[in-house]
């Protein structure tokens, strides 16, 4: 049963689905977020750097190289797959196929035993496979957005999805820290329990279980989207879609230099997304090396950041519809620049070059002044990161032709990934060369400065309310 309708140039259905379909689509973000929260940021990546790799610096470097390899694969394939999906029509089969890769890769991360060099290559391969799966699934999920709500509500939809994802990440972290991952010294979880299922703290099974848990979580919570959210209708068989999609992609790439707003935005997105992905990928690893935090401290830090991110994404969605996505992206990057610069001036025994007492072993969580300063700055990063990403996909929808939305989301993923190996590679190389995590992280400032400088040159078209007639037609980038 449709709740609204509008003419959209013939390629996208004119009927908007009922609220239950929209809510079910939002749950994709909930289903996928634990991969980013548990695996790439707050639990498994710091565990790998601290206990699987020979030392934190080499662990950060190895993780950076694996992230770069996965990013390169995603960059090369995203536009092609997006173009084929536009020609074939349907999105759900692609989400299902790449969701399988996410589940398989995540499950195999259980093999990451501490102190065993033999598991490092297959473990990093599993991480790369899962990363490819979750990123490609996200491309096709994003491409469903214009069929769900009118254009003047896209910002709220995107922000709500991101906020919902953060809540899912918070709950998954609470589950891991409260019931599964224990302190190796005490054998107790954050809530003071023995780990469920007899997980062994000495071999860090509570950290390693985050891989299989991520896969199971995705399977359960992505089901509402498959069951209740309508897909695009099938248009062509795969072989015909392949030919038409590649032809359309060549045409789009040929036209892109003439679409200055879109081309500039994609270039800006390429740069600042590289910085953001690197920041999230290495924030937990950096904290582990700087303060000696382990799973419980980093995970608690992650919960606090995710709460900040939830409110940031929700507020950013409202500001997106009111002020426009470009303003939200710009403001978010300014906050990130301030936070990163300040973090580089925080060490375990100093804040902005002023000496403070270092954390005392065995003291309560975040009892050190430097730890609390890092926590506040991390909350700023969490609060700005969600709106930056949510508003970016909104701006893409504002600028892209609606009959090629998946193709442009493929280009969006391309620009988010084609140089995504540069950030992790640069961090890894500089960290390896200097043996300093701080030196590696300092490179991120350049990404946000460059991205912001390009974004100010993007001209976005105003949104026409859904009841004003044909809102989408003729809204390509200028």
Secondary structure, 3 states (H helix, E strand, C coil): CCCEECCCCCCCCCEECCHHHHHHHHHHHHHHHHHHHHHHHHCHHHHHHHHHCCCHHHHHHHHHHHHHHHHHHHHHHHHHHHHHHHHHCCCHHHHHHHHHHHHHHHHHHHHCCCCCCCHHHHHHHHHHHHHHHHHHHHHHHHCCHHHCCCHHHHHHHHHHHHHHHHHHHHHHHHHHHHHHCCCCCCCCCCCCCCCHHHCCCCCCHHHHHHHHHHHHHHHHHHHHHHHHCCCCCCCCCHHHHHHHHHHHHHHHHHHHCCCHHHHHHHHHHHHHHHHHHHHHHHHHHHHHHHHCCCHHHHHHHHHHHHHHHHHHHHHHHHHHHHHCHHHHHHHHHHHHHHHHHHHCCEECCEECCEECCCCCCCCCCCCCHHHHHHHHHHHHHHHHHHHHHHHHHHHHHHHCCHHHHHHHHHHHHHHHHCCHHHHHHHHHHHHHHHCCHHHHHHCHHHHHHHHHHHHCCCCCCCCCCHHHCCCCCCCCCC
